[in-house]
Amino acid sequence: MDFLIDFFSGRKTYSVAAAAAVVTFALQMGWINADMAAYILAYLGIGGAAAFRSALKKTEIRSR
């Protein structure tokens, strides 16, 4: 489990962006419908905001 935490340290925002791109691609290909894509993208947006907040908090702590 520590390996995953270390691996995703500093990569959370990029991971969320990549997942959103995959969902958008799946929507355009017709693999998922628009309602499902909207729900998934909403949750990814929340995850992206949380990752961004975490990055800002790390930057704030380092600057002190």
N, C-alpha and C positions, 0 to 999 in steps of 0.2 A: 504494500500500500504506500509506503514511503517513496518508492520508485515513481509511482504515478503522481504523487504530490510534487516531487522534485521535477518531474518531466513537464508538468503543466505550469510550473512556476514561471511567470512571465509570458506564457503563451495562451492564457485563457481568452483574451479578447480576439486573438487571431483564430482560435478554435471556434468561437461563436460565429465569427464572420464566415468562416469556411462552411460551417453547418448551414448558415442562412443561404449561402450560395447553392449548396446542394438542394435545399428545399425549393428554392426558386427554380432551379433547373428541373427538378422533378415536377413542379407545377407546370412549367412550360412544355414538358414532354407529355403531360397528361397522365402521369403516374399517380398523382394525388389531386384531389379537387381543391377549389379555392378556399372553401371553409376550413378544411384540414390545414392547408398552408397558412392561413391567417392565424389559427391557434398556435401552430408550431412557431411561426415567426414572432408572435407576441411573447411566447415563453423565451425564445432566444433573445428578444430585445431586453427582457428583464435580466436574463443572464449576462448579457453584454453590459448593461448598466452596472450590475454588481461587480463584474470584472474590472470595469473602468474605475469604479469607486475604490476597489481594492488597490489598484495601481496608484491612484492618487494618494491613498493613505500611506502606501509604502514610500512614495516620493516625499511626502510630508515628514515622515519619521526620519528619513535619511538626511533631510536638509537641516535638521536641528542640531 
